[in-house]
Amino acid sequence: MNDKGFRKQYRKLFQRLTYSVLRVNENCDFLGKDIAVGVSGGLDSLSLYTFLKEFYKVRGFKGRVYGVNVVLGKGEIMPVDFEGIVNIYPERKDFEDFNCSLCSRVRKIEIFNFCEKKGIKYVALGHIANDFAENFIWNAMYHKRLESMALCRNYFSGRFFVVRPFAFVFKEEILRFARLKGLKDMQIKCELKNKIRQDVRDFLRKMDTKEVSVYRNLFKIIEKNQFFGE
């Protein structure tokens, strides 16, 4: 791809990601303020961190974008070696039943502690539209409720807000952005990866075809009926 073609493709993709960020901002008004991005090392979170840093610079925002990785999980979990990322090593505790839900809570607490020290109110997570679709099916099948994740959720009576700026971005767009920016997936997969959630993901990926985009159809249902979590 020549330089002109690269710029054209990147500009179009940048506009697409901007659309998602602005849509989510309507629910949470986080843009321009200091924000901590939870970075696992996977392409979704690395792309969000990279994009927000560039977006803040382009828009001339005074706020700062922090990248935070909590080194936690089962197995050989390694820190994220990426420019500007702060790796946090939580105190190791012998949990009787260490699982994905508990790990998620511990991660949030560690990031909230980081934010409190820095005076940060907003935490951004790299969930994308595909994750919303999978979570919707998960909740419908296993919890009997029509609900996906929240675009924006407050914790501790508004002390912190967790936002998902890439809620309207699909996996193929993340892969294109990562390729154009030269990002590599550096996440060390945890041995506790939730098998049932993986089964849901495998099912949807099997159903997803070039003719029928199951992920896009599910997300349309979520968006049209506002099946976002509270």
VEXVO-777408 format. One record per residue (C-alpha): x, y, z. Coordinates in pm, 1 decimal. Layout:
      east     north        up
         X         Y         Z
...
END
This chain:
      east     north        up
       0.0       0.0       0.0
     141.0     340.6     -98.0
     148.4     635.4     140.8
    -161.5     798.0     -10.1
    -358.8     475.1      15.8
    -246.4     425.6     375.2
    -355.6     776.8     476.5
    -694.3     736.1     308.7
    -761.3     400.7     472.7
    -638.6     519.3     811.8
    -843.0     840.6     797.2
   -1161.2     645.6     721.0
   -1093.3     400.6    1002.3
   -1005.3     680.8    1245.0
   -1342.1     842.8    1169.1
   -1517.9     512.8    1234.8
   -1353.5     472.8    1575.1
   -1422.5     838.0    1654.3
   -1792.1     777.4    1589.1
   -1798.0     504.8    1855.4
   -1609.8     713.5    2111.0
   -1842.1    1010.9    2060.4
   -2151.8     790.7    2089.0
   -2033.3     649.6    2421.4
   -1928.7     995.2    2539.5
   -2293.3    1103.4    2509.6
   -2363.5     868.8    2800.6
   -2068.0     954.9    3020.8
   -1896.1    1282.4    2917.8
   -1544.4    1149.0    2976.0
   -1358.7    1297.5    2678.2
   -1089.9    1551.4    2755.2
   -1054.0    1438.0    3114.9
    -781.1    1220.5    3264.6
    -862.7     857.7    3195.3
    -706.7     521.4    3279.3
    -729.9     255.3    3009.5
    -724.6    -103.3    3129.9
    -470.0    -272.5    2902.3
    -449.6    -651.8    2904.0
    -204.8    -669.1    2614.8
    -468.3    -792.2    2370.0
    -538.4    -603.2    2047.3
    -869.5    -455.7    2167.3
    -727.5    -280.4    2472.2
    -397.6    -189.2    2302.6
    -593.3     -33.7    2015.4
    -813.7     163.3    2255.5
    -512.1     295.2    2445.7
    -327.8     385.5    2123.8
    -634.3     546.8    1966.9
    -732.0     755.1    2272.3
    -378.4     889.9    2306.5
    -383.2    1000.8    1943.2
    -740.7    1128.1    1966.7
    -657.7    1342.4    2270.9
    -357.1    1486.0    2088.0
    -555.3    1561.4    1770.4
    -834.0    1728.5    1968.1
    -590.9    1922.5    2186.2
    -733.6    1785.8    2511.0
    -543.9    1870.0    2828.1
    -639.7    1544.3    2995.9
    -394.6    1256.9    3009.7
    -446.4     898.6    2892.3
    -289.5     637.7    3122.6
    -243.7     273.6    3029.1
    -276.7      37.3    3326.5
    -223.8    -338.3    3333.5
    -295.6    -550.8    3639.6
     -64.4    -852.2    3632.0
    -304.7   -1114.2    3761.0
    -435.1   -1455.4    3658.6
    -342.0   -1821.3    3668.1
     -29.6   -1942.9    3496.3
     269.7   -1749.4    3370.6
     105.0   -1404.0    3351.7
     357.0   -1147.1    3231.7
     358.3    -765.6    3241.8
     270.1    -572.0    2926.7
     584.5    -434.3    2763.4
     440.2    -136.4    2576.4
     529.3     232.8    2580.0
     362.4     420.1    2865.0
     192.8     117.5    3023.1
     197.8     101.9    3404.4
     205.5    -258.2    3530.0
      49.3    -317.4    3871.8
     134.5    -625.0    4075.6
    -144.2    -690.0    4327.9
     -72.4    -859.5    4655.8
     -94.8   -1234.3    4604.8
    -365.5   -1396.8    4811.9
    -459.4   -1762.4    4838.1
    -819.2   -1741.1    4727.4
   -1016.8   -2055.7    4800.1
   -1191.8   -2043.8    4461.6
   -1005.4   -1812.2    4224.4
   -1219.3   -1760.1    3913.4
   -1278.7   -1512.9    3630.4
   -1538.5   -1308.8    3821.3
   -1312.0   -1271.9    4122.4
   -1015.7   -1184.1    3899.7
   -1225.0    -914.2    3728.3
   -1323.1    -761.6    4063.3
    -963.5    -759.6    4187.7
    -848.8    -594.2    3864.0
   -1111.1    -319.9    3897.8
   -1014.1    -256.1    4259.3
    -644.9    -225.8    4166.4
    -724.8      16.4    3882.1
    -956.4     218.9    4109.1
    -674.8     241.8    4366.7
    -442.3     367.1    4091.7
    -702.9     622.6    3983.4
    -759.5     744.7    4337.3
    -388.4     817.2    4379.0
    -381.0    1005.1    4046.4
    -712.2    1184.6    4093.0
    -866.2    1004.6    3793.4
   -1241.4     949.9    3772.7
   -1276.2     757.2    3446.7
   -1164.9     405.1    3356.0
   -1192.0     286.4    2993.7
   -1212.8     -81.5    2905.1
   -1150.9    -224.4    2558.0
   -1473.7    -422.2    2510.8
   -1601.1    -403.0    2153.8
   -1936.7    -470.6    1983.7
   -1853.6    -841.9    1951.7
   -1815.0    -862.3    2330.4
   -2152.7    -692.6    2378.7
   -2315.2    -949.0    2148.5
   -2150.5   -1241.8    2328.1
   -2243.8   -1103.3    2669.0
   -2604.0   -1057.6    2553.5
   -2630.4   -1424.0    2448.5
   -2454.6   -1532.5    2768.0
   -2705.9   -1344.0    2984.2
   -3005.0   -1466.9    2783.0
   -2900.6   -1832.8    2792.4
   -2753.8   -1860.0    3141.1
   -2918.5   -1580.0    3341.3
   -3258.6   -1548.9    3167.0
   -3230.9   -1173.9    3109.6
   -3209.5    -960.4    2797.4
   -2915.2    -742.1    2887.9
   -2559.8    -681.3    2774.0
   -2278.3    -476.4    2927.3
   -2312.0    -111.7    3022.3
   -2174.8     165.2    2800.2
   -2102.2     360.7    3116.3
   -2142.2     254.7    3479.4
   -2067.0     445.5    3796.5
   -1909.3     289.6    4102.0
   -1918.9     407.0    4462.8
   -2191.0     667.6    4399.7
   -2013.7     835.1    4109.4
   -1665.2     824.2    4255.0
   -1548.0     631.0    3948.4
   -1698.4     564.7    3606.7
   -1618.8     265.6    3385.5
   -1674.2     338.6    3015.3
   -1644.7     126.3    2701.7
   -1552.6     369.6    2419.6
   -1525.2      98.6    2151.2
   -1877.4     -38.6    2209.6
   -1975.3      38.0    1847.8
   -1654.8    -100.8    1693.9
   -1638.3    -452.6    1547.9
   -1348.4    -698.2    1551.8
   -1259.0    -658.3    1185.7
   -1213.9    -283.2    1242.8
    -987.8    -345.7    1541.5
    -777.5    -585.0    1334.2
    -741.3    -326.1    1056.9
    -645.0     -53.2    1305.0
    -391.8    -280.1    1475.3
    -240.4    -376.2    1139.2
    -208.9     -13.9    1026.4
     -51.4      86.5    1359.7
     175.9    -217.9    1376.0
      25.5    -345.4    1703.6
      87.3    -703.7    1810.3
    -119.3    -914.9    2049.7
      99.6    -957.2    2356.9
    -156.8   -1088.6    2602.8
     -59.0   -1402.9    2792.7
    -374.7   -1614.3    2804.5
    -485.2   -1708.3    3154.6
    -534.5   -2078.3    3228.9
    -869.6   -1998.3    3392.2
   -1028.2   -1866.1    3071.8
   -1402.7   -1914.7    3123.9
   -1497.0   -2224.5    2921.2
   -1869.8   -2151.8    2900.7
   -1808.2   -1800.9    2768.1
   -1566.7   -1949.2    2516.2
   -1837.2   -2194.1    2408.4
   -2072.7   -1899.6    2343.2
   -1800.4   -1725.2    2143.4
   -1723.3   -2035.9    1940.2
   -2094.2   -2082.8    1865.2
   -2139.2   -1725.5    1742.2
   -1822.2   -1736.8    1533.5
   -1944.1   -2057.9    1371.5
   -2279.4   -1894.2    1289.0
   -2117.3   -1573.0    1162.8
   -2070.7   -1579.0     783.1
   -1995.1   -1339.4     499.0
   -2362.4   -1353.1     402.8
   -2505.4   -1299.7     752.8
   -2317.2   -1107.6    1021.4
   -2456.2   -1258.0    1340.9
   -2252.9   -1020.6    1556.2
   -2384.4    -713.5    1375.3
   -2742.7    -841.0    1388.3
   -2721.0    -907.3    1761.9
   -2566.8    -568.8    1827.6
   -2845.5    -403.4    1625.9
   -3097.3    -572.9    1854.8
   -2908.9    -449.1    2161.6
   -2885.2     -95.3    2024.7
   -3243.9     -73.2    1897.1
   -3396.0    -199.5    2221.9
   -3136.3     -38.9    2449.7
   -3041.6    -370.8    2604.2
   -2728.6    -213.9    2751.6
   -2666.0    -281.4    3118.2
   -2738.6     -18.3    3380.1
END
